[in-house]
Amino acid sequence: MAEIQVEFDVPAQMRDGTVLRADVYRPGGTGPWPVLLARLPYGKQTPMMGVVLDPLGAARRGFLVVVQDTRGRFASEGEWEPWTYEESDGYDTVRWAAALAGANGAVGMIGASYFGNTQWTAALSKPPELKAIAPMVTWSDPEDGLWTRGGAIELGITVPWSLMMGADALMRRHRTDPATLVSSLGGLVQDLDGLADGGYGELPAGRFPAFARHDLPELGYERSRREPDWARSCRVAGRHDEVDLPTFQVGGWYDIFAQGTLDNFAAMRSAGRSATLIMGPWSHANQQHVVGDVNFGFAANSAFMGMRGRLHDLQLDWYQRTIGDGEALEPDTGTVLLFVMGINQWREETEWPLSRAVDTHFHLRADGRLTPEPPSTAEQPDEFTYDPMNPVPTTGGALLLSDEFRPGPLDQTAVEAREDVRVFTTEPLTEDVEVTGRVRAVLFAATDGPSTDWVARLCDVDENGVSRNVADGIVRVRAATPGEAAEHVVDLWSTSIVFRAGHRIRVQITSSNFPRWDRNLNTGEPEETATTGRVAHQQVFHDPARPSRIVLPVVPPA
């Protein structure tokens, strides 16, 4: 086999004259070859590339691979502004890559998270040579998982991501002043290392002090409020009908963008596009078979995929069918491959969401019961006190925080022992119950303050009594009349799990999950200025007129 050729820092000039640089991997031989393009802000040779794309392996399969630093990052020129230039730069880069020596004129894009979104923005710009995209673990609506969720700030990801991205910015800013560079990087690292020990608690959360200290571009919450047009630059939701391309989408049930992946897929199918979906039991950066406290079996590993082969190879197989001859794949229904937790099996479907799933209500009851039957008589409400200076600590979930906080299913013993967490549990199940689809909690609740948060968490309790989180969500509310009950819907996003016979289904209700989400200080002040909290007295009702409940999409047995 002819030797693969690699060119480093190949320049591409954008429409405004800015030069972006890419590493180019050419297969042996003369071509022509289809192009696989990745545009990322983390460095062209970052180890995380291996999770998403093996450039040498793809070149051996006959792809011309282009990995580019986005504007203002590492070897590329320009100023770093998250998302601002990705649509125009994506268009220009696709056209440039398609014209490289040896290219067959057809480009596919690949990548995860931020460089999953650079695929969507490039596709929205409609370069004629772009034939397909394969976004992995990326969002749809940035206000549903990227910088906010249910109105609360996604503090857990906003802070470390913005600080981490600041290292290259500071190196560029102070490259001619070594003393200032060392000092500024030292302060940045100190803030990053101190997040779990108190740094996350700095206020105001909506104008985080560390960003101002280092004068850094941040993930987006504050700027999205200040500049709505800029905020739309990374939004895919509502624009899927503009993308007339086949897509291969990959997500994980414990990924911070799990629902975004599902929403992107469903919208593309609804628009009549060819779309493929794979959802594993994975977190954002872990596609192996042990996630959190649970070993899902080696079949869950992305290197095995239940005897289907490596996820990398499944993607490349799809790309060889899609752009191997320079033409787009003919529209088809695509594949839906879901990992069903609990029974730990991959299952092929033809749709998402599953039309056969039935919304089934489990009601919060007195004495901590969770029953299919609603209350028939008045029951005393559950009450607790929420102190924002002593919030419920983040313990597992679909999250991406500083490294001290592990994502995935974790033992909830410490959380459920708190006085500010109410727990509702079914009797042991007499048969398996599969829940596959979007979960929501309907709460009739009251607070004595002008504002508060409601957090709901679905858990699986095994035969030994160990409770592990499955899905959760938050909603930030303004109380029209303090102390008066109102109906609130908490979106727990989606999952696929079989609660096994002998297990129990559990729901936690509380008012915080920190530092995953910023603390509601219960004062009603804007997050950009609020620095002082008050204790809130909370009530959750469960009576015939106010039946608080969780709604589970139950799949009937085959």
Residue, then its C-alpha position, 0 to 999 in steps of 0.5 A: m500500500a502506498e504511503i500516507q502523506v501528511e501536510f501540516d498547517v496548510p493555509a486556507q484564506m477566508r473571505d476577509g483575508t484571515v488565514l486558517r490552517a489545517d493538517v491534511y492526510r492524503p491516502g497513498g495513490t493518485g485518487p481522487w478521494p472523498v474529503l472528510l473535514a473536521r473544524l475544531p477549536y481544541g487543537k488539530q492534534t489534540p488527543m480528543m480527536g482519537v475519540v471522534l476520528d482517526p485521521l490515519g485510519a480514515a486515510r487508509r480507508g481512502f479518505l482525504v482528511v482535513v483537520q482545521d483549527t478554527r479562527g483564532r485558535f492555535a495555528s489559525e489567524g484571527e480573533w477567537e470569538p465562539w461561534t461568530y464566524e463558524e458559518s462563513d468560515g465553514y462555507d469557505t473551508v468546505r469549498w477550499a477543501a473540495a478543491l485540494a489536489g486529489a479531492n473528488g469534489a465531495v466533502g463530508m464533515i465529522g466531529a463532536s460537541y463544538f465541532g459537531n456544531t461547526q458541521w451544522t453551521a457549515a451545512l446551513s451556509k449551503p456550500p455545494e460541495l458539502k454532501a453529508i455531516a456526522p455530528m456527535v454529542t452536540w446541541s440543537d437549542p443552546e438554551d436547552g443544555l448549552w448555556t441554560r436548561g429550564g431557565a437555569i444557567e448551565l454553570g457546570i460546563t460554562v465556567p470550566w470550558s470558558l476558562m480552559m479555552g482562555a489558555d490559548a487566548l492568553m498565550r496569544r495576548h501575552r506572547t511578547d511578554p513572558a513575565t505577564l504570560v506566566s502570571s496570567l496563565g498561573g491565575l487562570v490555572q488557579d481558578l480552574d483548579g479551585l472550581a470544586d473547592g468554592g470557585y463555582g460558588e462565586l456570584p453573580a452567576g450570570r456575570f461570572p467574576a472569573f471571566a472578567r478577571h481574565d478578560l476572556p470570551e465566555l460560553g454564552y449566557e451573558r452575551s446571549r442576553r446582551e446580543p440575541d443575534w449573536a446567540r442565534s449563530c450556534r442555534v440549529a433548532g428551527r432551521h433543520d429544513e434548511v439542511d438538505l443533507p444526510t446526517f449520521q448522529v451519535g449521542g449518549w444517554y448521559d451526555i450533556f447534549a443528549q436531548g439535542t442529538l435526539d431533537n436534531f435527528a427527529a427534526m431531520r426525519s420530520a423534514g424528510r431527510s435521510a438520518t441515522l441515529i446511534m444512542g449509547p449509554w455514554s457520557h460526553a467524553n466516555q464512549q466505553h462500557v463503564v459509565g459512572d458506577v455501572n458496567f453496561g457490558f462490553a457490548a456497549n463499548s464504542a469499540f465493539m457496538g454489540m458485535r457490529g464493529r467500531l463506531h469509527d468504522l460504522q461512520l466510515d462505512w456510512y461515508q463510503r456509501t454517502i460520498g465515496d463516489g462524489e455523489a450524495l446518498e439517495p434519501d432513505t429512512g436511515t437506522v436508529l440504534l438504541f442502547v437499552m439500559g437495564i437489560n444492556q442491549w442494543r436494539e434497532e428501531t426505525e423511528w424516534p420517538l417510539s410511537r408505541a411508547v405509552d405515557t404512563h403516570f406515576h403519582l407522588r403520594a404521602d409517606g414517600r409512595l409512588t403509585p400508578e393510582p392518583p390520590s383519591t383523598a386529601e393528603q398533606p403536602d410535602e414540605f422542605t426548606y431550600d437554602p441556596m447557601n447549602p444546595v444539593p450537590t451534583t451527583g452524577g447525571a448527564l453532565l460535563l463539569s470540572d473533573e471532580f464531578r463524574p457523569g453517569p449513574l451514581d449512588q444517590t444515598a447521600v443526596e437522598a438522606r438530605e432534608d431538602v430532598r423529597v423521595f417517592t418510590t414504587e413497590p418492588l416491580t413484579e415485571d420488567v418495565e421499559v421506559t424509552g422516550r422523553v420523561r417529564a414531571v408535573l409538579f403542583a408546588a409553592t414557594d414563599g419567595p418571588s422565585t425558585d427552582w424545581v428539580a426532578r430526578l428519576c432513579d432506578v433502585d436495585e434489589n440491594g436498595v442502591s438508588r442510581n440516577v437515570a435522568d433529571g431536569i430543572v425549571r426556574v419559576r417566578a411565583a405570581t403569588p408567593g405561597e400559592a400553588a402553581e403547576h410546573v412541568v420539569d423536562l427530564w429529557s429522554t432515556s431508554i432503560v428497563f426497570r427490572a422486576g424486583h427493582r423500584i422506580r424512584v423520583q427525587i424532588t428538590s430545588s437545586n443541583f449545584p454546581r451543574w446548575d446555578r443556584n436560584l437565590n430565591t430573590g427574583e433578582p436577575e442572575e447577572t446582578a444577584t449576590t445575596g440569597r434568602v431561604a425558601h420554604q417549599q411545598v409539593f402537593h399531591d391531592p385530587a385537585r393537585p396530582s403531582r406526578i412523573v410521566l414515563p413513556v412505557v414501551p409495552p412488552a413485545 
